[in-house]
Amino acid sequence: MTKNVTKVTVYVIHQLEEPHLESCGEGSLMVLEHDIRKKGFYYECIDDPLEVYHLLCSADAEVDGCRLVMEEEDDED
């Protein structure tokens, strides 16, 4: 069975308490999106998925970024 790639998903993970260098739709990620779409692939870009923040925050839940994630989750409940 042959499987073809049809979709490229990019996860952009920003370090906690560090400046964001790029996000989806900016800089080199815009170039990457253009190149991927030009080749006929579906492109998806996700900035800071919550699942990853759970892992990053497990080391230090008191970091500002972690408190924001926890507050957003509380608002969703």
N, C-alpha and C positions, 0 to 999 in steps of 0.2 A: 504494500500500500504506500503510495506516495502522498506526502502531505506538503502543501505549499504554504508559505508564509503569506498572510493577507493583512496582518495588522501589526503595528509596532507601538508598544506602550512604553512611554518614558516616565520614570518616577524621579522627580527632582526633590532631593532631601537636603534641607538646610540645617546646618549645625546649630544647636541651641546656643543662644547668646552670641552668635557670630553674625556679621553682616551678610545679607543675601547678595550673592554676586550675580545670579541670573535666576529667572523664574520662567515658567512656561510662556511662550510667545515673545521672548526677549532674546537679543543677542544671538549666540551660536545655536540656541534652541530653535529660533526662527529659521535659521539656515537649514538645520537638520530637518525640521518639519517640511520645508519646501522641497528638499532633496528626496525625502521619503514619499511625499505625495506625488512628485514628478515621476517616480518609478511605479506609481499605481497602487501603493499600499495605503491602508487606512492608518491614520496617525492619531494617537491620543497622548496627551501630556497631563500628568497629575502632580501638582505641587503639594508637598508635605502631607502625604496620606496619614490619616490618624493612626492606622495600624503601626506605622513606623515610629510615630511620636510616642506611642505606648512603650516601645522598646527603649527609645532614647531617654524617656522620662523615668524609666525604672531605676536608673542609676542616681538620679537627683530630681525628685518630684517638686522641689522648691524653686527650680529655675523658672523665670518669668514665663517663658514659652510653654512650659508644662502646666502652669496654673491656668493659662488661657485655654489650653486644650481641655482641661478638666472642667472649666466653666462652660465651654461650648457643649460638652457632653451632658452636663447637668441640665442645660437649657433644652436639649433634645428630648429628655425624659418626660 
